[in-house]
């Protein structure tokens, strides 16, 4: 179920590590243009750990869960010869495979599209959940099926439709894969191709239950946006983002309730090298100036 609160978890899991182009479509409705949480069911693509506009690959990351200078988790990545991410291994405690760790592996087709993902929740070699993706002739991801037990029976299914510019324009989600559409939504764009609006209709009954809007600067960076749960004209959550001269995102502030600083807000910061690779990141839950999760990244650059 796509709720604006889920964005918090997607940002924490997916954008702290490799840097972020944080508009409000974090690819998580289970389709290519999704708008919220990047959880297992909705994570329809392998994480893209190749820095934009260069050939660097994210080699490893270290996470400090209290930003006290100690390393609490180590993350490693492997790739194929084309730079597609094959495996992701998060070792909590940096002590080798143990309960609480998380691993996944991805398989690609000849065109470089991620067609299957397998999740191993404790990195014990046992596949706990898996997903399969389908694509059209243009390489757009049109379907995603996620199997919570990887027992051959999908539990989460969705499909995405695209326009002639290969932009996602609508999606349909079937939470039980029982041929009943449980949610549908649509996307709208400005003349520059930026996604400006997202609507979600839970029940797909013709009445929108969530309306999101994003504003961009002259460089097409998402600088502010709001989420309206109920589509009643009242913003329930907002964000603001800043960028450096190279359009690298420096800060992203999530305001729960659009009421100014509060304990339920979240703030993110990144630093970069000269090639635009995110070197460090910090998540501050509550936006009180005290970091809660800090990450350092190591990149492999030719």
Steps between C-alpha positions, in 0.01 A plus 500: 500500500647831396487755776700822529648384829669213319726748324698527820607139479584513132723799550676337792560172322564606145626855486731542795762272351555600140366853504161605382307679232214525742191602321189335635505201268728255670408212279294301738143457385641180366537658162750715325351829603403428856476750769578366847650220697775291357410196704553143387164458329526826314870489422469419135856573393840434641652805664688709246838549661674645196564870540332703228719630217808300599612140512545474875343212689407505867739248651412504869329701771535527876204597716514656844157464658553772760759718324740446791797402287456123522416275205182304563440349156709428192349486152664342197395497136600288200441567131518329165729613217239756385471659843165349597471435871495126563508477879444720800616385844425693819695358792367640827783496748755443222545150643410280205165335421265506799141560598397852414712529189345557158606385153348504157606394152379614161484339156495693171395426145715555190384862483615575855152504651467361852257210460527323836594585856545258789513615863682319780403662829779353713757436227485130582471385141124449518277701266225654713319704236537573131364711220479497120480793261380531141584763238371635172701531178633838613641362823230652721406287797135414448443238768625393840397195701626445852481168683532543877596136560652431157274195480391557142181687587533879460350715775541847354448590133493822309518632148608834360403675175725748317454783253688551174781670693547185708371674811277303738151643484295255706524187711273233644579299812353166601609429858394135498565426133141380484410707191333767713644850461549639850666826410566706191670828433619748243796729434526839330804686367610850409642598162847399615397147585503550877234312693294774659193315619409157631156372598410173669155347518469229765226266389526640150147633536553826314563711811861600565627438851839659468620796295868600482659800334867576438665828396830520312765766453647618168743205507213252533585418861207419729514777760169468681188293508199398703288191562126540547341189649132512416550754221309753707732791430686467831866399487581219740874491436749720317862498394766750404832420334816695418776433247854612427622661178543155345139407580600252768237484771639642825199497731152351506262595780177308552234685700227274636189715524655797320507673836867579540759312707355215707617162637339315207700683234814370329800681356769364269840632395759383245856584401659415165833457327602687183328240283165534673521180703337520843777456755305550822139527605315572821144432606367713784166376631325793663721755324647595835857531373606162639576236237334162545654304213825599327639326194839508326535365146797367307488517121688309234583742218702420187 
